Structure formats: C-alpha cells, structure tokens
Amino acid sequence: MDRTDGEQVPWESSSLTGDFSFLDRAPEPVAISSPAPAAPVHDNTLELTFWNSIKDGTEPSLFESYLKQFPNGTFVGLAKAKIDALNAQKASAAQQSDTAFFQAIQSSENKADFEAYLAQYPNGTFASLAKARISAIDEKQRQRLAAAATAPQTTADPDDAFWAQVKNANTVAELQVYLT
C-alpha cells in the first residue's frame, strides 16, 4: 500500500492463518539448455510439382533436367528408368526406320538408292550390304560397257551400236560414258 500511496488495497480471501511460501528456501538455479535445432523440414512441393509436369514426357532431356535440379529427389530412380526406356524406344524407332528404308530399296538396280541409304545411315544395319550392292552395280556397269565396246559392229554407224548398248542404262554414270 505504501508503494501506491494507499490507492490500491490488496484483497485476500483464504483459510490460511499464517505466513505461507511454496518453497522453504530460495530455488537453486537450473541450467536451461537451448533445444537442439530441428532437422530442416523438406518441403517437396516444388519437386512434386516439377515431377508431375514431366512424368508423362517423352523427351529424355526433361528427366535429365529433373536429375540436375533434384539429385537426391524422391523420383531419382524413376527418372533414370524413364531416361533408359525413352532412349531404348528411340533406338528401336531408328532401327525400324533403317530396316524400312533398306527393304524399300534392296531390289533396286539404281546405285543412287544405296548411296542415299548410306548417307542417311552410314553405320546402319545394312551399310555393308548397301556397299556391296553399289560395288555389284558398278561391276555390272563396267561389264556392260566392256561388252558394248567389244561387240561386233552390225550397223553402219558405230555410234548407233554404242547407243543401242547404253540406251537402257540405269544410272547417270552409264549415260555419261556414252556422252564422253
């Protein structure tokens, strides 16, 4: 009451008849340790959003991007498996295209067809066959030209006889021999 110059009067209502204290003596100081820092909470919302945006993709680069961004992510195993599967699909598609191209030209007598195959598939499944066909066509052309040069002349004009041999030529090279 002294402190408030009598303005505040404490009010007490109890059944205690003497002095009361919760402790008989002053409390001993207790060392308070700071709590261990909590493990960082991994909020994978960004990762999950990214994964959901690419999971049905058909380009390996999408999954490679995921692996770069989340090297320890939840979906690392799936991303690697997806890359392998997509690369296998592309290899299979390339193989099918290679096979279809060669099947379309395999009976051709036109050297340019096999050269086009080799230009598109230099290491293709049928590259050695294409090279062999080119060699065979070249050899056939040499034989035709040799036969034409040694054939007896039955017409009055030797140029007509040579033309008769090359007029059914299959390649530009055979016709150029005639023109030179």
C-alpha positions in Angstrom: 0.0 0.0 0.0 2.9 2.2 0.6 4.0 2.0 -2.9 0.8 3.2 -4.3 0.2 5.8 -1.6 -2.9 3.9 -0.4 -4.6 3.9 -3.7 -4.5 0.1 -4.1 -5.7 -2.1 -1.3 -4.8 -5.8 -1.6 -7.7 -8.0 -1.1 -7.2 -11.5 0.3 -9.7 -14.3 0.9 -8.2 -17.5 2.2 -8.3 -20.0 5.0 -4.6 -19.7 5.7 -3.8 -18.4 9.2 -0.1 -18.0 9.0 2.7 -17.0 6.5 2.8 -19.3 3.5 5.5 -20.0 1.0 5.7 -22.6 -1.8 9.4 -23.2 -1.1 11.2 -23.2 2.3 14.3 -21.8 0.6 15.3 -19.9 -2.5 15.2 -22.1 -5.6 18.5 -23.3 -7.0 19.3 -22.0 -10.4 18.5 -24.5 -13.1 20.7 -24.6 -16.3 18.5 -24.1 -19.2 19.8 -25.6 -22.4 18.7 -24.4 -25.7 16.8 -27.0 -27.7 18.6 -28.9 -30.4 17.9 -27.3 -33.8 15.2 -29.1 -35.5 16.1 -31.0 -38.7 15.2 -28.9 -41.7 11.8 -29.8 -43.0 12.0 -30.9 -46.6 9.2 -29.2 -48.4 8.9 -31.2 -51.6 6.1 -29.2 -53.1 8.3 -27.8 -55.7 9.8 -31.2 -56.5 6.4 -32.8 -56.7 5.1 -30.1 -59.0 8.1 -30.4 -61.3 7.8 -34.2 -61.4 4.0 -34.1 -62.1 4.7 -31.7 -65.0 7.2 -34.1 -66.7 6.3 -37.6 -65.6 4.4 -38.3 -68.9 7.0 -36.7 -71.1 8.7 -38.4 -74.0 12.0 -36.5 -74.1 14.9 -37.8 -72.0 16.1 -34.2 -71.5 13.1 -33.5 -69.2 14.2 -36.2 -66.8 17.8 -35.2 -67.1 16.7 -31.7 -66.0 14.9 -33.2 -63.0 18.0 -35.1 -62.0 20.1 -31.9 -62.2 17.6 -29.9 -60.1 16.9 -32.7 -57.6 19.9 -35.0 -57.5 18.6 -36.6 -54.2 15.0 -36.2 -55.0 12.2 -38.7 -54.4 11.9 -39.7 -58.0 15.5 -40.1 -59.0 15.1 -43.8 -59.6 12.1 -43.3 -61.7 13.7 -40.5 -63.7 16.7 -42.7 -64.5 14.5 -45.6 -65.5 12.4 -43.3 -67.7 15.6 -42.0 -69.4 16.7 -45.5 -70.2 13.3 -46.5 -71.5 13.0 -43.5 -73.7 16.5 -44.0 -75.2 15.7 -47.6 -75.9 12.4 -46.5 -77.7 14.4 -44.0 -79.8 17.0 -46.7 -80.7 14.2 -49.1 -81.7 12.5 -46.5 -83.8 15.7 -45.7 -85.6 16.3 -49.4 -86.2 12.9 -49.8 -87.7 13.4 -46.8 -89.9 16.8 -48.1 -91.1 15.2 -51.5 -91.9 12.2 -50.0 -93.7 14.5 -47.8 -95.8 16.7 -50.8 -96.9 13.7 -53.1 -97.5 12.3 -50.4 -99.9 15.5 -50.3 -102.0 17.0 -53.8 -101.6 15.9 -54.9 -105.1 16.9 -51.7 -106.8 19.4 -51.6 -109.6 19.9 -47.9 -109.0 23.2 -47.0 -107.3 21.8 -43.7 -106.1 19.3 -45.5 -103.9 22.0 -47.3 -102.0 24.1 -44.1 -101.8 21.1 -42.3 -100.2 20.8 -45.1 -97.7 24.5 -44.8 -96.7 24.1 -41.0 -96.5 21.3 -41.4 -94.0 22.6 -44.4 -92.2 26.4 -44.5 -92.6 26.6 -47.1 -89.7 23.3 -48.6 -90.4 22.4 -52.3 -90.0 22.6 -52.8 -93.8 25.6 -50.5 -94.5 27.8 -53.3 -95.6 25.1 -54.8 -97.9 24.5 -51.3 -99.4 28.2 -51.0 -100.2 28.2 -54.5 -101.7 25.2 -53.6 -103.9 27.0 -50.4 -105.0 30.0 -52.5 -106.0 27.9 -55.0 -107.8 26.1 -52.3 -109.7 29.4 -50.7 -110.6 30.8 -54.0 -111.8 27.7 -54.7 -113.9 28.0 -51.3 -115.5 31.7 -52.0 -116.3 30.8 -55.3 -117.9 28.1 -53.7 -120.0 30.4 -51.0 -121.2 33.1 -53.5 -121.9 30.7 -55.7 -123.9 29.5 -52.7 -125.8 33.0 -51.7 -126.7 33.9 -55.2 -127.9 30.6 -56.1 -129.6 30.8 -56.5 -133.3 29.5 -53.6 -135.2 26.4 -54.7 -137.1 25.3 -51.2 -138.1 26.9 -48.9 -140.4 27.3 -46.2 -137.7 29.4 -47.3 -134.7 27.8 -44.6 -132.6 24.4 -46.2 -133.2 25.8 -49.6 -132.0 27.2 -48.0 -128.8 23.9 -46.2 -128.2 22.0 -49.4 -128.6 24.1 -50.8 -125.7 23.7 -47.9 -123.3 20.2 -46.6 -124.1 18.7 -48.7 -121.3 21.2 -47.6 -118.8 20.1 -47.3 -115.2 22.4 -44.7 -114.0 23.7 -41.2 -114.9 27.2 -42.6 -114.9 26.4 -45.1 -117.7 24.9 -42.4 -119.8 27.9 -40.1 -119.2 30.2 -42.8 -120.6 28.2 -42.5 -123.8 28.4 -38.8 -123.9 32.2 -38.7 -123.5 
